[in-house]
């Protein structure tokens, strides 16, 4: 009898054991391609946004990336698979070089991690690297790797050095974060104090100067940027470039000098998949080298002096923040409760011995990194001298050309005088020579993001504001909801900015005999406006008291915008079937009232009562529709003739524009709130969004700056309900009696034209 898995002799039948190997090779190639996609995306994003320190956003050091790398470097871990041909041996080397490339790319990402996350990720990476080195050494000893011995030895040494660089650089992250936190707080107070003194400046210009200060502080203290400009990260870039050069040298010698190596005949168990692995890993190494190489090159360029110095005494100074964390660990008491005096002394001495060793290693790593930087600068100093001379010559030519143009009578423009941002640059010890450079580049980055925002300014929203905003003040923001309308059983719910805009737009597009072009322009303008209104509502509602009301506005607008339905009612069909605008408004009010009453009956039967702001979204939308529709109908009661749809549409458009303008006066507040962030990792992207928003809203801010607001202190009128409070105060201030008060109340209500 032949057992399953055995041959006729009783031995294990291993004839099919190697059949899956090509498919495993495809798996390795796919993992290598994922590495190349992640590192390539980071490189493309950095170049696109002109962040030439190449932050790690899409491929940082975490559990996912480590798992992908473990799969991609499987060939280096394979101890007993025969690899006879040149492709096979090159794939072994490319796997180890890929690990070096990935480690160098990981360097900036440690800046955004918490202490425990840094510890776990660095330990996991260390285990993976040590395992890979041991396995490669075993393969070199057993003969699995029989060529490229020198290349493998150098690459493994680079790999261990990179692991030390990354591990000991991680020790400085908590120290630098704490330092920049305290510095940022002080500089931010100075910036706010200076901003409060500038009262006569236009809004846009004032915000632009404030954001330049905030961006300079946020960017220069960005944890990834701090690590990326460190000397260890610069040295890791040089080592990454060197390892990639070793792989290229092996490739060239293999294919251009075939006689320099003697390869064996035969075929690997991975078969044709080895070619895919080699190509995928070569692409990954090529794309992954871009970021580290740029960091190294730019660091050398910025520190290369025009006139070469002979003394480098200052260059070999080790700054305190490199060893501060280790010194604190050495000097702090041990938390263990040990009764024995001898054991306590032994533990304390052991701890001091280990920390002293780590301090010496840290100092050595920093000195080695600085030596790498100095040596690199020596090698390419002539290139930089040529670049500097070329730039100076080009600058002189441009200066002479501008002088000749001025002398010929051409119109000369005033130079754009930029503010001095060097006071707001946050830097570490030893980075004094980078202050002016970072200040200049941050100013340029701010202008770049503003220009990008200008290209995407809201076209239809600007048309609504320029065409429909009231010339006598933003009365629509005060009068869209009359206090004379009784609430439907639950009391009056508070309003967010979005809900009345959505409700009024729904009424406007429901009117019969309205030009389709006018409706489309209004819909597009409101869609663009809601993008900003949602941000304003979200930032102003810090306690999330209006979250249900905001959701009601979003749900109602989703139906109106996509399906032309309000809470399931087809408003297009209603506009076609209605006899006049009054019937449309009355029908919408009745539908809204019925929906609220239906919910009222359910809650009364279940004895459940909700506060007005926590009602279901459909009930809140219906309540808003009822109050606004009744306000319009109430003001129409004093007339004896039907109102015209076109005139009513115009009045509603003015009211919508007034509410939008009143809401958008909070844009400066929104931009400042985006810059207020207690988490250091989130400051740079939030300030970047604020700068982009400033470019988006430039024309809006300039338009609103020309309008006289009803209150000089706009911080007291940041919510739509605050405008109603202002209206009441205005009425009480100017109305001496109840009769005149009623008359004044009616005079500022919605005025619909009668034809």
QUIDAKA-V184679 format. One record per helix or strand. SS is the DSSP state (hx for helix, st for strand). FROM is the first residue (numbers start at 0). LEN is the number of residues. Records with the same first field share a line. If there is no record, write none. Layout:
SS->FROM-LEN ; FROM-LEN
This chain:
st->5-1 ; 11-1 ; 564-2 ; 568-2 ; 642-1 ; 753-1
hx->20-28 ; 62-10 ; 73-4 ; 85-27 ; 114-28 ; 148-49 ; 202-18 ; 222-6 ; 230-26 ; 257-3 ; 272-31 ; 313-3 ; 319-3 ; 323-8 ; 340-67 ; 421-3 ; 431-23 ; 458-10 ; 475-4 ; 496-14 ; 515-25 ; 546-17 ; 570-7 ; 580-26 ; 611-3 ; 616-20 ; 644-20 ; 666-9 ; 679-17 ; 697-8 ; 713-3 ; 719-15 ; 737-10
